[in-house]
Amino acid sequence: MTFQKQNYMKKIVILIAFFAFFLGETNAQGDLRIGFQASPGISWIQVVDENTINSNGNNLGLKLGLLGEYYFQENYALFAGIGFSFNQGGKLKFENEGRYWPTAELPILVPSRPEKLDTFPAGTTLHFKTQFVEIPFGLKLKTKEFGYLQYYVEIPTFTIGFRSQAKGIIEGDGISEDIENDEFIIKKELNPIAMSWGVGIGAEYNVSTTTAIVAGLSFQRVFTDVLKDNNSNGAKANMNNITLRIAVFF
């Protein structure tokens, strides 16, 4: 294991330990719920300052993780969590030629493949596939109970994402067959931290006095620049995500 991977794993362990300590402390005071989510979603990338680069596809992804809610009033809670967000990103189509992934690397090099990528032709599409360790937190407001149902809104929601993996695929006319379907490592092309805001709505079905099943929709928008200024264009991009929240709380 490389030094960078060891350092990254240490950070994840520290974050998980901190979250576990937070849950333990608040649980000792009562009014705490702990849950687990397995939430599918769809994400896409949007360039905000360049009209020659356009969104050209989305990714189907998944969020897995722990959630904790601390109720300081009967229907008002502060929430936080930690988890993994898989296959986030989307496709960008570049109308002009340029060097858009100059630091991309292949996992395994063979003689027919270039060690570094050269200029791409106009019309090239780059497919981003990333993974994050995420820490969401925010405020949750719930209605009174109607039968076994309660409705909620999460506003605002903030998320700090730490990029753990980043791969990419090159598509388009004029791309060499040697690299067209290969997955490149593109960590150096993306910023390591993504800050986002969002909102969520949904409903909870109270199975018992201590267990609830949650279903809802969440929107998340990364407001920090996703791309590094490595390429010949220097464009700035945001990432958006719509998630079908599926969770169980205890």
C-alpha atoms as an extended CHARMM CRD file, in Angstrom:
* protein
*
       250  EXT
         1         1  MET       CA              0.0000000000        0.0000000000        0.0000000000  PROA      1               0.0000000000
         2         2  THR       CA              1.4010000000        3.3910000000       -0.9860000000  PROA      2               0.0000000000
         3         3  PHE       CA              1.9270000000        6.2650000000        1.4460000000  PROA      3               0.0000000000
         4         4  GLN       CA             -0.9610000000        8.2250000000       -0.1320000000  PROA      4               0.0000000000
         5         5  LYS       CA             -3.3560000000        5.2910000000        0.2820000000  PROA      5               0.0000000000
         6         6  GLN       CA             -2.2650000000        4.7980000000        3.8800000000  PROA      6               0.0000000000
         7         7  ASN       CA             -2.7990000000        8.4880000000        4.6020000000  PROA      7               0.0000000000
         8         8  TYR       CA             -6.2160000000        8.3860000000        2.9690000000  PROA      8               0.0000000000
         9         9  MET       CA             -7.2750000000        5.3120000000        4.9600000000  PROA      9               0.0000000000
        10        10  LYS       CA             -6.1890000000        7.0320000000        8.1880000000  PROA      10              0.0000000000
        11        11  LYS       CA             -8.4530000000        9.9660000000        7.3480000000  PROA      11              0.0000000000
        12        12  ILE       CA            -11.4220000000        7.6550000000        6.7670000000  PROA      12              0.0000000000
        13        13  VAL       CA            -10.8130000000        5.8390000000       10.0680000000  PROA      13              0.0000000000
        14        14  ILE       CA            -10.6140000000        9.1660000000       11.9240000000  PROA      14              0.0000000000
        15        15  LEU       CA            -13.8790000000       10.3500000000       10.3420000000  PROA      15              0.0000000000
        16        16  ILE       CA            -15.6750000000        7.1170000000       11.2260000000  PROA      16              0.0000000000
        17        17  ALA       CA            -14.3240000000        7.2270000000       14.7880000000  PROA      17              0.0000000000
        18        18  PHE       CA            -15.4710000000       10.8420000000       15.1600000000  PROA      18              0.0000000000
        19        19  PHE       CA            -18.9410000000       10.0040000000       13.8940000000  PROA      19              0.0000000000
        20        20  ALA       CA            -19.1690000000        6.9990000000       16.2280000000  PROA      20              0.0000000000
        21        21  PHE       CA            -18.1370000000        9.2240000000       19.1720000000  PROA      21              0.0000000000
        22        22  PHE       CA            -20.7870000000       11.7800000000       18.1630000000  PROA      22              0.0000000000
        23        23  LEU       CA            -23.4760000000        9.0990000000       18.0760000000  PROA      23              0.0000000000
        24        24  GLY       CA            -22.3940000000        7.7190000000       21.4250000000  PROA      24              0.0000000000
        25        25  GLU       CA            -22.4340000000       11.1020000000       23.1410000000  PROA      25              0.0000000000
        26        26  THR       CA            -25.8210000000       12.1460000000       21.7530000000  PROA      26              0.0000000000
        27        27  ASN       CA            -27.3360000000        8.7330000000       22.3860000000  PROA      27              0.0000000000
        28        28  ALA       CA            -26.3660000000        9.0480000000       26.0410000000  PROA      28              0.0000000000
        29        29  GLN       CA            -28.4800000000       12.1960000000       26.1480000000  PROA      29              0.0000000000
        30        30  GLY       CA            -31.4720000000       10.5260000000       24.4230000000  PROA      30              0.0000000000
        31        31  ASP       CA            -33.5730000000       11.6970000000       21.4500000000  PROA      31              0.0000000000
        32        32  LEU       CA            -31.2020000000       10.1110000000       18.9330000000  PROA      32              0.0000000000
        33        33  ARG       CA            -32.0650000000        7.9090000000       15.9640000000  PROA      33              0.0000000000
        34        34  ILE       CA            -29.5280000000        5.9410000000       13.9660000000  PROA      34              0.0000000000
        35        35  GLY       CA            -30.1990000000        4.7180000000       10.4600000000  PROA      35              0.0000000000
        36        36  PHE       CA            -28.7100000000        3.1880000000        7.3480000000  PROA      36              0.0000000000
        37        37  GLN       CA            -29.3250000000        4.2840000000        3.7770000000  PROA      37              0.0000000000
        38        38  ALA       CA            -28.9500000000        2.4830000000        0.4320000000  PROA      38              0.0000000000
        39        39  SER       CA            -30.0730000000        5.1510000000       -2.0030000000  PROA      39              0.0000000000
        40        40  PRO       CA            -29.8420000000        4.9890000000       -5.8140000000  PROA      40              0.0000000000
        41        41  GLY       CA            -29.5170000000        8.2180000000       -7.7770000000  PROA      41              0.0000000000
        42        42  ILE       CA            -28.6040000000        9.9620000000      -10.9750000000  PROA      42              0.0000000000
        43        43  SER       CA            -25.8310000000       12.5510000000      -11.4000000000  PROA      43              0.0000000000
        44        44  TRP       CA            -24.5730000000       14.8470000000      -14.1560000000  PROA      44              0.0000000000
        45        45  ILE       CA            -21.8810000000       17.4960000000      -14.6760000000  PROA      45              0.0000000000
        46        46  GLN       CA            -22.6460000000       21.0120000000      -15.8500000000  PROA      46              0.0000000000
        47        47  VAL       CA            -20.0650000000       23.5230000000      -17.1010000000  PROA      47              0.0000000000
        48        48  VAL       CA            -20.9760000000       27.0170000000      -15.9140000000  PROA      48              0.0000000000
        49        49  ASP       CA            -18.6610000000       29.3440000000      -17.8280000000  PROA      49              0.0000000000
        50        50  GLU       CA            -18.0620000000       27.8190000000      -21.2650000000  PROA      50              0.0000000000
        51        51  ASN       CA            -20.7380000000       27.2420000000      -23.9280000000  PROA      51              0.0000000000
        52        52  THR       CA            -18.5130000000       24.9730000000      -26.0620000000  PROA      52              0.0000000000
        53        53  ILE       CA            -18.5910000000       22.2460000000      -23.3860000000  PROA      53              0.0000000000
        54        54  ASN       CA            -21.9670000000       20.6420000000      -22.8270000000  PROA      54              0.0000000000
        55        55  SER       CA            -23.4370000000       17.9690000000      -20.5960000000  PROA      55              0.0000000000
        56        56  ASN       CA            -23.8370000000       14.8420000000      -22.7320000000  PROA      56              0.0000000000
        57        57  GLY       CA            -24.9700000000       12.1040000000      -20.3630000000  PROA      57              0.0000000000
        58        58  ASN       CA            -25.4620000000       11.0870000000      -16.7560000000  PROA      58              0.0000000000
        59        59  ASN       CA            -24.4160000000        8.3650000000      -14.3360000000  PROA      59              0.0000000000
        60        60  LEU       CA            -26.5020000000        5.9810000000      -12.2810000000  PROA      60              0.0000000000
        61        61  GLY       CA            -24.9820000000        5.8180000000       -8.8210000000  PROA      61              0.0000000000
        62        62  LEU       CA            -25.5340000000        4.6520000000       -5.2720000000  PROA      62              0.0000000000
        63        63  LYS       CA            -25.1100000000        6.1260000000       -1.7920000000  PROA      63              0.0000000000
        64        64  LEU       CA            -24.4400000000        3.8420000000        1.1850000000  PROA      64              0.0000000000
        65        65  GLY       CA            -23.8910000000        5.0200000000        4.7160000000  PROA      65              0.0000000000
        66        66  LEU       CA            -24.8500000000        5.6820000000        8.3030000000  PROA      66              0.0000000000
        67        67  LEU       CA            -27.1890000000        8.4940000000        9.3720000000  PROA      67              0.0000000000
        68        68  GLY       CA            -27.8410000000       10.0060000000       12.7680000000  PROA      68              0.0000000000
        69        69  GLU       CA            -30.6310000000       12.3840000000       13.8450000000  PROA      69              0.0000000000
        70        70  TYR       CA            -30.6590000000       14.3000000000       17.1280000000  PROA      70              0.0000000000
        71        71  TYR       CA            -34.0920000000       15.7260000000       18.0610000000  PROA      71              0.0000000000
        72        72  PHE       CA            -33.7970000000       18.9340000000       20.0680000000  PROA      72              0.0000000000
        73        73  GLN       CA            -37.5780000000       19.4120000000       19.7310000000  PROA      73              0.0000000000
        74        74  GLU       CA            -40.3080000000       16.8430000000       19.0360000000  PROA      74              0.0000000000
        75        75  ASN       CA            -40.3090000000       17.3330000000       15.2470000000  PROA      75              0.0000000000
        76        76  TYR       CA            -37.0440000000       19.2350000000       14.7200000000  PROA      76              0.0000000000
        77        77  ALA       CA            -33.7140000000       17.4820000000       14.3520000000  PROA      77              0.0000000000
        78        78  LEU       CA            -30.1030000000       18.0790000000       13.4820000000  PROA      78              0.0000000000
        79        79  PHE       CA            -28.7140000000       15.2800000000       11.3420000000  PROA      79              0.0000000000
        80        80  ALA       CA            -25.2820000000       14.1030000000       10.2590000000  PROA      80              0.0000000000
        81        81  GLY       CA            -23.8790000000       11.0560000000        8.5660000000  PROA      81              0.0000000000
        82        82  ILE       CA            -20.9610000000        9.3750000000        6.8610000000  PROA      82              0.0000000000
        83        83  GLY       CA            -20.9510000000        7.1300000000        3.8240000000  PROA      83              0.0000000000
        84        84  PHE       CA            -19.7750000000        6.3210000000        0.3260000000  PROA      84              0.0000000000
        85        85  SER       CA            -21.1360000000        7.7590000000       -2.9060000000  PROA      85              0.0000000000
        86        86  PHE       CA            -20.4230000000        5.5440000000       -5.9220000000  PROA      86              0.0000000000
        87        87  ASN       CA            -20.2550000000        6.2970000000       -9.6700000000  PROA      87              0.0000000000
        88        88  GLN       CA            -20.8820000000       10.0230000000       -9.4660000000  PROA      88              0.0000000000
        89        89  GLY       CA            -20.2350000000       12.2500000000      -12.4690000000  PROA      89              0.0000000000
        90        90  GLY       CA            -21.4890000000       12.2080000000      -16.0400000000  PROA      90              0.0000000000
        91        91  LYS       CA            -20.3790000000       13.0150000000      -19.5720000000  PROA      91              0.0000000000
        92        92  LEU       CA            -19.0660000000       16.2620000000      -21.0690000000  PROA      92              0.0000000000
        93        93  LYS       CA            -18.8410000000       16.8760000000      -24.8170000000  PROA      93              0.0000000000
        94        94  PHE       CA            -16.0910000000       19.2420000000      -25.9970000000  PROA      94              0.0000000000
        95        95  GLU       CA            -16.9520000000       21.1070000000      -29.1980000000  PROA      95              0.0000000000
        96        96  ASN       CA            -13.3610000000       22.3430000000      -29.6860000000  PROA      96              0.0000000000
        97        97  GLU       CA            -10.1730000000       20.3230000000      -29.8330000000  PROA      97              0.0000000000
        98        98  GLY       CA             -7.8020000000       20.5200000000      -26.8800000000  PROA      98              0.0000000000
        99        99  ARG       CA             -5.7930000000       18.6680000000      -24.2070000000  PROA      99              0.0000000000
       100       100  TYR       CA             -8.4930000000       17.9900000000      -21.6480000000  PROA      100             0.0000000000
       101       101  TRP       CA             -6.9580000000       15.1380000000      -19.5830000000  PROA      101             0.0000000000
       102       102  PRO       CA             -3.2160000000       15.8220000000      -19.7360000000  PROA      102             0.0000000000
       103       103  THR       CA             -2.4810000000       14.0260000000      -16.4410000000  PROA      103             0.0000000000
       104       104  ALA       CA             -4.7270000000       10.9970000000      -17.0140000000  PROA      104             0.0000000000
       105       105  GLU       CA             -3.0230000000        7.6280000000      -16.6210000000  PROA      105             0.0000000000
       106       106  LEU       CA             -3.8550000000        4.0740000000      -17.6110000000  PROA      106             0.0000000000
       107       107  PRO       CA             -3.6700000000        1.3970000000      -14.8820000000  PROA      107             0.0000000000
       108       108  ILE       CA             -1.5820000000       -0.8050000000      -17.1820000000  PROA      108             0.0000000000
       109       109  LEU       CA              0.5050000000        0.5200000000      -20.0640000000  PROA      109             0.0000000000
       110       110  VAL       CA              1.1060000000       -1.5250000000      -23.2110000000  PROA      110             0.0000000000
       111       111  PRO       CA              3.2940000000       -0.5240000000      -26.1780000000  PROA      111             0.0000000000
       112       112  SER       CA              0.3370000000        0.4640000000      -28.3860000000  PROA      112             0.0000000000
       113       113  ARG       CA             -1.0230000000        2.9550000000      -25.8450000000  PROA      113             0.0000000000
       114       114  PRO       CA              0.3770000000        6.4340000000      -25.2870000000  PROA      114             0.0000000000
       115       115  GLU       CA              2.0200000000        7.1720000000      -21.9440000000  PROA      115             0.0000000000
       116       116  LYS       CA              0.2910000000       10.5720000000      -21.8940000000  PROA      116             0.0000000000
       117       117  LEU       CA             -2.7570000000       11.7450000000      -23.8030000000  PROA      117             0.0000000000
       118       118  ASP       CA             -2.3820000000       14.1500000000      -26.6940000000  PROA      118             0.0000000000
       119       119  THR       CA             -4.7900000000       16.7020000000      -28.1680000000  PROA      119             0.0000000000
       120       120  PHE       CA             -8.3480000000       15.4240000000      -28.5990000000  PROA      120             0.0000000000
       121       121  PRO       CA            -10.3760000000       16.2570000000      -31.7240000000  PROA      121             0.0000000000
       122       122  ALA       CA            -13.5030000000       18.4200000000      -31.6660000000  PROA      122             0.0000000000
       123       123  GLY       CA            -16.5830000000       16.5110000000      -30.5560000000  PROA      123             0.0000000000
       124       124  THR       CA            -14.7920000000       14.3520000000      -27.9800000000  PROA      124             0.0000000000
       125       125  THR       CA            -16.8960000000       13.1770000000      -25.0350000000  PROA      125             0.0000000000
       126       126  LEU       CA            -15.2460000000       12.5190000000      -21.6670000000  PROA      126             0.0000000000
       127       127  HSD       CA            -17.0630000000       10.2590000000      -19.2170000000  PROA      127             0.0000000000
       128       128  PHE       CA            -16.3380000000       10.9500000000      -15.5170000000  PROA      128             0.0000000000
       129       129  LYS       CA            -16.8690000000        8.1620000000      -12.9540000000  PROA      129             0.0000000000
       130       130  THR       CA            -15.9660000000        9.1600000000       -9.3970000000  PROA      130             0.0000000000
       131       131  GLN       CA            -16.3880000000        7.9320000000       -5.8370000000  PROA      131             0.0000000000
       132       132  PHE       CA            -16.5830000000       10.0520000000       -2.6810000000  PROA      132             0.0000000000
       133       133  VAL       CA            -16.5430000000        9.6380000000        1.0800000000  PROA      133             0.0000000000
       134       134  GLU       CA            -19.3180000000       12.0200000000        2.1440000000  PROA      134             0.0000000000
       135       135  ILE       CA            -20.2470000000       13.7650000000        5.3860000000  PROA      135             0.0000000000
       136       136  PRO       CA            -23.7640000000       15.2620000000        5.1400000000  PROA      136             0.0000000000
       137       137  PHE       CA            -25.2880000000       17.4500000000        7.8570000000  PROA      137             0.0000000000
       138       138  GLY       CA            -28.2430000000       19.7900000000        8.1900000000  PROA      138             0.0000000000
       139       139  LEU       CA            -31.6950000000       20.4350000000        9.6330000000  PROA      139             0.0000000000
       140       140  LYS       CA            -34.7450000000       18.1570000000        9.3910000000  PROA      140             0.0000000000
       141       141  LEU       CA            -38.3350000000       19.2920000000        9.9640000000  PROA      141             0.0000000000
       142       142  LYS       CA            -41.1730000000       16.7780000000       10.3740000000  PROA      142             0.0000000000
       143       143  THR       CA            -44.9580000000       16.9980000000       10.4600000000  PROA      143             0.0000000000
       144       144  LYS       CA            -47.1170000000       15.4430000000       13.1280000000  PROA      144             0.0000000000
       145       145  GLU       CA            -48.0040000000       11.8060000000       12.6730000000  PROA      145             0.0000000000
       146       146  PHE       CA            -50.9080000000       10.9630000000       10.3460000000  PROA      146             0.0000000000
       147       147  GLY       CA            -51.7340000000        7.3570000000       11.0990000000  PROA      147             0.0000000000
       148       148  TYR       CA            -48.3580000000        5.6770000000       10.7080000000  PROA      148             0.0000000000
       149       149  LEU       CA            -46.9540000000        8.3280000000        8.3780000000  PROA      149             0.0000000000
       150       150  GLN       CA            -44.9240000000       11.4770000000        8.9460000000  PROA      150             0.0000000000
       151       151  TYR       CA            -43.6790000000       13.8190000000        6.2110000000  PROA      151             0.0000000000
       152       152  TYR       CA            -40.3900000000       15.6700000000        6.3560000000  PROA      152             0.0000000000
       153       153  VAL       CA            -38.2420000000       18.2660000000        4.6680000000  PROA      153             0.0000000000
       154       154  GLU       CA            -34.4520000000       18.5700000000        4.9800000000  PROA      154             0.0000000000
       155       155  ILE       CA            -33.3880000000       22.1560000000        4.4360000000  PROA      155             0.0000000000
       156       156  PRO       CA            -30.6670000000       23.1160000000        4.2810000000  PROA      156             0.0000000000
       157       157  THR       CA            -28.4290000000       20.1100000000        3.6840000000  PROA      157             0.0000000000
       158       158  PHE       CA            -24.6700000000       20.5320000000        3.3380000000  PROA      158             0.0000000000
       159       159  THR       CA            -22.2320000000       17.8200000000        2.3120000000  PROA      159             0.0000000000
       160       160  ILE       CA            -18.4460000000       17.6060000000        2.3730000000  PROA      160             0.0000000000
       161       161  GLY       CA            -17.1780000000       15.0500000000       -0.1230000000  PROA      161             0.0000000000
       162       162  PHE       CA            -13.6510000000       13.6250000000       -0.2090000000  PROA      162             0.0000000000
       163       163  ARG       CA            -12.8460000000       12.1120000000       -3.5930000000  PROA      163             0.0000000000
       164       164  SER       CA            -11.5480000000        8.5550000000       -3.1640000000  PROA      164             0.0000000000
       165       165  GLN       CA            -11.5330000000        7.2580000000       -6.7410000000  PROA      165             0.0000000000
       166       166  ALA       CA            -11.8000000000        8.8210000000      -10.1880000000  PROA      166             0.0000000000
       167       167  LYS       CA            -11.8870000000        7.0320000000      -13.5200000000  PROA      167             0.0000000000
       168       168  GLY       CA            -12.7750000000        8.2070000000      -16.9890000000  PROA      168             0.0000000000
       169       169  ILE       CA            -13.5540000000        6.9340000000      -20.4780000000  PROA      169             0.0000000000
       170       170  ILE       CA            -12.8920000000        8.7490000000      -23.7730000000  PROA      170             0.0000000000
       171       171  GLU       CA            -15.5220000000        8.5600000000      -26.5180000000  PROA      171             0.0000000000
       172       172  GLY       CA            -16.0050000000       10.1140000000      -29.9520000000  PROA      172             0.0000000000
       173       173  ASP       CA            -14.9810000000       10.0770000000      -33.6000000000  PROA      173             0.0000000000
       174       174  GLY       CA            -11.2580000000       10.3020000000      -34.2360000000  PROA      174             0.0000000000
       175       175  ILE       CA            -10.2790000000        8.6530000000      -30.9320000000  PROA      175             0.0000000000
       176       176  SER       CA             -7.6890000000        5.9150000000      -31.2940000000  PROA      176             0.0000000000
       177       177  GLU       CA             -9.0570000000        2.3900000000      -30.8540000000  PROA      177             0.0000000000
       178       178  ASP       CA             -6.1570000000        1.7490000000      -28.4840000000  PROA      178             0.0000000000
       179       179  ILE       CA             -7.6530000000        4.0120000000      -25.8230000000  PROA      179             0.0000000000
       180       180  GLU       CA            -11.3310000000        4.5080000000      -26.7370000000  PROA      180             0.0000000000
       181       181  ASN       CA            -12.8080000000        1.9680000000      -24.3080000000  PROA      181             0.0000000000
       182       182  ASP       CA            -10.1280000000        2.0500000000      -21.6170000000  PROA      182             0.0000000000
       183       183  GLU       CA            -10.7330000000        3.4060000000      -18.1200000000  PROA      183             0.0000000000
       184       184  PHE       CA             -8.1890000000        6.0810000000      -17.2600000000  PROA      184             0.0000000000
       185       185  ILE       CA             -7.2120000000        7.1450000000      -13.7510000000  PROA      185             0.0000000000
       186       186  ILE       CA             -8.1400000000       10.8420000000      -13.6130000000  PROA      186             0.0000000000
       187       187  LYS       CA             -7.6030000000       11.7650000000       -9.9530000000  PROA      187             0.0000000000
       188       188  LYS       CA             -5.2420000000       14.5750000000      -10.9210000000  PROA      188             0.0000000000
       189       189  GLU       CA             -7.9070000000       16.0710000000      -13.2000000000  PROA      189             0.0000000000
       190       190  LEU       CA            -10.4290000000       16.5760000000      -10.3790000000  PROA      190             0.0000000000
       191       191  ASN       CA            -10.3550000000       18.5610000000       -7.1700000000  PROA      191             0.0000000000
       192       192  PRO       CA            -10.0530000000       16.3170000000       -4.0780000000  PROA      192             0.0000000000
       193       193  ILE       CA            -12.8360000000       17.9960000000       -2.0610000000  PROA      193             0.0000000000
       194       194  ALA       CA            -16.3950000000       18.7450000000       -3.1990000000  PROA      194             0.0000000000
       195       195  MET       CA            -18.6700000000       21.0340000000       -1.1660000000  PROA      195             0.0000000000
       196       196  SER       CA            -22.3940000000       20.8720000000       -1.8680000000  PROA      196             0.0000000000
       197       197  TRP       CA            -25.7700000000       22.1070000000       -0.6930000000  PROA      197             0.0000000000
       198       198  GLY       CA            -29.1350000000       20.4550000000       -1.1460000000  PROA      198             0.0000000000
       199       199  VAL       CA            -32.7330000000       19.8800000000       -0.0930000000  PROA      199             0.0000000000
       200       200  GLY       CA            -34.7950000000       16.7880000000        0.5540000000  PROA      200             0.0000000000
       201       201  ILE       CA            -38.4390000000       15.7980000000        0.9820000000  PROA      201             0.0000000000
       202       202  GLY       CA            -40.0900000000       12.5240000000        1.8270000000  PROA      202             0.0000000000
       203       203  ALA       CA            -42.1390000000       10.4200000000        4.1930000000  PROA      203             0.0000000000
       204       204  GLU       CA            -41.5200000000        8.0640000000        7.0950000000  PROA      204             0.0000000000
       205       205  TYR       CA            -43.5960000000        4.9820000000        7.8190000000  PROA      205             0.0000000000
       206       206  ASN       CA            -43.4380000000        4.1130000000       11.5010000000  PROA      206             0.0000000000
       207       207  VAL       CA            -43.2530000000        0.3330000000       11.7060000000  PROA      207             0.0000000000
       208       208  SER       CA            -43.0340000000        0.5290000000       15.5060000000  PROA      208             0.0000000000
       209       209  THR       CA            -42.2920000000        3.0980000000       18.1910000000  PROA      209             0.0000000000
       210       210  THR       CA            -38.5690000000        2.7290000000       17.4930000000  PROA      210             0.0000000000
       211       211  THR       CA            -38.3230000000        1.7430000000       13.8130000000  PROA      211             0.0000000000
       212       212  ALA       CA            -39.1920000000        3.7520000000       10.6970000000  PROA      212             0.0000000000
       213       213  ILE       CA            -38.7950000000        3.2010000000        6.9610000000  PROA      213             0.0000000000
       214       214  VAL       CA            -37.9290000000        6.3510000000        4.9960000000  PROA      214             0.0000000000
       215       215  ALA       CA            -38.5030000000        7.0960000000        1.3140000000  PROA      215             0.0000000000
       216       216  GLY       CA            -37.9310000000       10.4610000000       -0.3430000000  PROA      216             0.0000000000
       217       217  LEU       CA            -36.1330000000       12.5580000000       -2.9350000000  PROA      217             0.0000000000
       218       218  SER       CA            -32.9920000000       14.6160000000       -2.3900000000  PROA      218             0.0000000000
       219       219  PHE       CA            -31.2890000000       17.1360000000       -4.6490000000  PROA      219             0.0000000000
       220       220  GLN       CA            -27.5820000000       17.8750000000       -4.2070000000  PROA      220             0.0000000000
       221       221  ARG       CA            -25.4760000000       20.4460000000       -6.0650000000  PROA      221             0.0000000000
       222       222  VAL       CA            -21.6940000000       20.7240000000       -5.7750000000  PROA      222             0.0000000000
       223       223  PHE       CA            -20.9600000000       24.4620000000       -5.7100000000  PROA      223             0.0000000000
       224       224  THR       CA            -17.1710000000       24.1370000000       -5.7140000000  PROA      224             0.0000000000
       225       225  ASP       CA            -15.3290000000       23.6040000000       -8.9850000000  PROA      225             0.0000000000
       226       226  VAL       CA            -15.1710000000       19.9080000000       -9.8580000000  PROA      226             0.0000000000
       227       227  LEU       CA            -12.3810000000       20.2410000000      -12.4440000000  PROA      227             0.0000000000
       228       228  LYS       CA             -8.7890000000       21.2440000000      -11.8620000000  PROA      228             0.0000000000
       229       229  ASP       CA             -7.2340000000       23.8290000000      -14.1910000000  PROA      229             0.0000000000
       230       230  ASN       CA             -5.0130000000       21.2530000000      -15.8920000000  PROA      230             0.0000000000
       231       231  ASN       CA             -6.6260000000       21.3070000000      -19.3090000000  PROA      231             0.0000000000
       232       232  SER       CA             -6.2540000000       23.7310000000      -22.1830000000  PROA      232             0.0000000000
       233       233  ASN       CA             -9.7160000000       25.1730000000      -21.5870000000  PROA      233             0.0000000000
       234       234  GLY       CA             -9.7510000000       25.9950000000      -17.8570000000  PROA      234             0.0000000000
       235       235  ALA       CA            -13.5340000000       25.5340000000      -17.6380000000  PROA      235             0.0000000000
       236       236  LYS       CA            -15.3220000000       25.4110000000      -14.2890000000  PROA      236             0.0000000000
       237       237  ALA       CA            -17.9510000000       22.7530000000      -13.6560000000  PROA      237             0.0000000000
       238       238  ASN       CA            -20.5050000000       21.7850000000      -11.0160000000  PROA      238             0.0000000000
       239       239  MET       CA            -21.9830000000       18.3570000000      -10.3420000000  PROA      239             0.0000000000
       240       240  ASN       CA            -25.6550000000       17.6890000000       -9.6150000000  PROA      240             0.0000000000
       241       241  ASN       CA            -27.3060000000       14.6670000000       -8.0600000000  PROA      241             0.0000000000
       242       242  ILE       CA            -30.9120000000       13.5290000000       -7.5700000000  PROA      242             0.0000000000
       243       243  THR       CA            -31.2190000000       10.6470000000       -5.1150000000  PROA      243             0.0000000000
       244       244  LEU       CA            -34.0850000000        8.3530000000       -4.2110000000  PROA      244             0.0000000000
       245       245  ARG       CA            -33.5870000000        8.2130000000       -0.4440000000  PROA      245             0.0000000000
       246       246  ILE       CA            -34.2570000000        4.7570000000        0.9870000000  PROA      246             0.0000000000
       247       247  ALA       CA            -33.3630000000        4.3240000000        4.6360000000  PROA      247             0.0000000000
       248       248  VAL       CA            -34.2530000000        2.5290000000        7.8380000000  PROA      248             0.0000000000
       249       249  PHE       CA            -34.0180000000        4.2350000000       11.2400000000  PROA      249             0.0000000000
       250       250  PHE       CA            -33.8720000000        2.5560000000       14.6350000000  PROA      250             0.0000000000
